[in-house]
Amino acid sequence: MIRSKSAAKLDDWLAIAKGSLIGSFANGVEKDQAAVSDAIVSPWSNGQTDGQITRLKLIKRQMYGRAKLDLLQARLVGVA
């Protein structure tokens, strides 16, 4: 459904998912079904942004307690 960018299958998936172990997740998806279907068919993604934030948090956690802001900034500029 996601790879084929077909939001038409969302209703069928929700019906099946409600009776399975992911029923509570399916209920949450159903509450905001319009936004989910728009996200499925949209060509835009925030994956690059999320990846950069994850990388920044990883470096920050690795350096926790070891250095001040200047060393963190040097490491981020050096890694980029």
Order of alpha helices (4+ residues) and beta strands (2+ residues): alpha-alpha-alpha-alpha-alpha
